[in-house]
Amino acid sequence: MNSFLEKQIDDIKKEVSRILLLEEKEISISTEDKDKEHDIAFCCASVAGKLKKSPVELAEKIISKFRKPDFIKKIEQKNIYVNFYFDRQKQAGLIVKETLKKQKKIKMKKTVLIEYPSVNPGKPLHIGHCRNAMLGASLSKIFEYCGTGVLKTDYIDDLGLQASCVTWGIMNVNKSELPKKEGYAVKTDQWQGRVYALVAKQMKEDERVEKSVRELMKEIEERKDKKLIARHDKFVEECLLAQCRTRWRMGIYHNIKIHESYLIDSNVYSTIFDILKKNKNIMQETEGKNKECWVAKLGNLEGYKNMTNPDKILVRSNGTSTYTAKDISLHFWKFSMSSVEIHYSKWIKQPNSEYIYTVDTTGLQNKAFTLKKEKVINVIGSEQIYTQKVMYDIIGLCGYEDIYKNSVHIAYEHVWFREKGDNFKFSGRSGNWIGYSTDEVLDRAVAIASKGVEERQKDKTKKWQENISESLGTSAVKFAMLKNSWTKKIAFDWDKIMDMRGDSACYLQYSYARAKGILRKADVNENDVSRELKTGVFGDEEYAILKKLSYLDIVVKKAKEEYSPGIVANYCLEIAGLFNTFYANNPVLIAEEEIKNARLLVVLAFSNTLKKALSLLLIDCAEEI
């Protein structure tokens, strides 16, 4: 990604840095729209301290020595600012051509690994998991748009209590007492989630059940009973396939699924922990309550100094690893730090025709994912902030600065429904997610959309109506998961997310369909770039929209740097608002020929830009709604 606007800004930076004898990275050019007269600006106060000169003096110096490129019509000093004005007719033409370009396939120079949504087997995705999955998938697209390869990874805790509860329930609960496979429970993950809730309730009420389940979990972890492992793995795989169908419905895909059991079986955990044991900050205690435990000594780090017991146990006295030790080992694996080479085979082909790969346990060694990772991004809920921090701090303490600096935790906040109360949290154990699983939420959104589609498009076929309703409903949910910062809780409000006139995907999709409708009536298509651009064609209102459309790459780059798809979502709302206001005040099809020509190009540029931006949010655009 390197738009012509970014190149223009780079040219201005080079010239300013030449005049002020500074490095280009010290020059910050603003593209803010507060002043509609100029296009971009440089604030001299940002470098005045370093140069020990007044900002006004620096602005005067830039004005007097700036060598104006062709795309700049004029520059002016305004107090401590140097303002740059583009040649708007030339710029408008460049913007239109840029928006009509098909995005080229970029050779990925760097790679990041993004882990999402990592939902435990034994239950479906509830709406909170939906936010996790959408954040990971959207960030993946944003990084790829910016020229960074992404290894989209799903981590499966197949040795945990949830999966063990399901296996125990299927093996031990009387079939007549198990949940019936009807309604949503026909879907395997939905049914297993109900089994998990049933067993969890029995564990709470009966100590013998609790003991029996934990004994089974220990057997599964020990990996000795091959028949038990095969049966347990079968239940896990069936659940994962069902979870995948939910994700695919939202356009969410992966490259790899990695199971905790695979990392144990392949000795990744033990190999990495052997490395950690050699570090002076990891030691085995010889006395006290942590006797014979391997612990990380965190007492000298900020944030731990005043704690009563700052040490973190990694391996218990009985030789079993804690979650922290496993998380560290997993993180090292993500950065390809393990000497154990893991190979993968195809697990399943996804609707996008790409395969999910899984660890090859047969020794066939079909594929290796050993790319050097620039960053590792974990999309994990805010309740894990402390545990993630401990993991990163231990990694830093052991001297792995590169891993420490390039590890990112997207600590997203919870999703809640107004009718459930502000403090409500979903729990697989309690089964309180029933009625609020992602499957059910998507179906309800599609049902709401269907009513409007059937009213507006009575002449269309039933199949057409169903397809548009599916697109509108699923997109509404997806946009609701992404439009806000992931640091904020989402109050799920059906009226707002399905509002055709509000800050919603429905509004954006309608804006796109409106633009395509105008182009159809004028017999213009995406390949129609032959219209002659004449001087004086683009007025101020046309240019204002085009100028905002030219910011797409800059917006996406900012979204990447801040790990925030919400930046793209709000940009979509902004350009849609500009377009709809423009269209309401400026007739297109009945305008004079030259003005009509320019406005049609604006409509075409808008529709293409909105479609590109929405694709980063996993939202498809229909030409009619």
Number of C-alpha atoms within 10 A of each C-alpha: 17 11 15 15 19 15 11 15 16 16 15 24 21 17 18 23 17 15 17 15 11 16 12 16 10 11 20 15 16 13 17 11 13 8 11 10 11 18 20 20 23 21 21 23 17 14 18 17 11 9 14 8 13 14 20 19 13 22 24 18 15 22 18 10 13 14 13 15 13 9 14 18 13 14 18 16 17 13 13 19 18 22 22 20 16 19 14 22 17 17 19 26 18 15 22 24 13 18 23 19 12 9 11 8 10 13 10 14 9 16 19 23 22 23 26 22 28 21 20 21 28 32 29 29 29 23 25 23 22 24 28 28 27 27 25 28 26 26 23 27 20 27 23 22 22 17 18 20 22 23 20 22 23 22 17 20 18 24 23 18 20 25 25 28 29 28 27 22 24 18 12 14 13 9 11 7 10 17 14 13 14 10 9 15 15 12 19 21 26 25 23 31 29 27 28 28 23 21 27 24 16 15 18 11 11 11 11 12 20 17 12 15 23 18 14 17 20 15 16 23 18 14 14 10 11 10 9 15 16 12 12 21 18 13 22 24 14 16 24 21 15 18 23 19 16 19 21 14 15 22 20 22 23 24 18 22 19 19 18 19 19 18 19 16 14 15 16 24 25 18 15 21 21 11 10 20 15 11 13 11 15 22 18 18 15 11 9 8 8 17 13 17 23 23 22 27 19 21 16 11 13 9 10 15 12 11 10 8 11 17 16 21 22 23 22 16 15 8 11 11 18 13 14 18 25 22 17 22 22 21 20 20 20 25 21 17 17 21 11 15 14 23 19 22 20 16 15 14 11 17 13 10 8 13 17 20 23 21 23 18 14 10 11 10 14 13 15 14 15 14 15 14 18 17 21 24 20 22 23 22 20 16 12 13 14 10 13 20 12 18 21 24 19 23 21 15 20 17 13 14 13 13 21 19 13 15 17 17 19 19 19 23 19 23 22 21 17 14 10 9 10 12 9 14 14 19 12 20 19 15 18 15 21 18 12 18 23 24 22 15 19 23 15 16 22 24 17 17 25 20 12 14 19 17 9 12 14 10 10 11 10 11 9 14 22 17 14 20 23 20 24 30 25 25 29 28 27 26 25 24 27 23 23 17 16 23 14 12 15 22 15 17 13 17 10 14 23 24 15 19 13 14 21 23 33 25 21 29 27 21 26 26 18 19 24 23 15 17 20 12 9 14 9 16 11 14 9 11 14 6 11 11 17 14 10 11 17 25 14 11 15 21 20 19 22 28 20 17 24 23 18 21 19 17 17 24 20 16 19 21 11 11 24 23 30 22 20 25 24 16 21 23 20 16 21 22 17 17 24 14 11 18 16 9 10 16 13 22 16 9 13 10 12 17 21 19 20 26 25 20 27 25 25 25 24 27 26 21 23 23 18 20 20 22 15 22 28 19 24 17 24 16 16 14 21
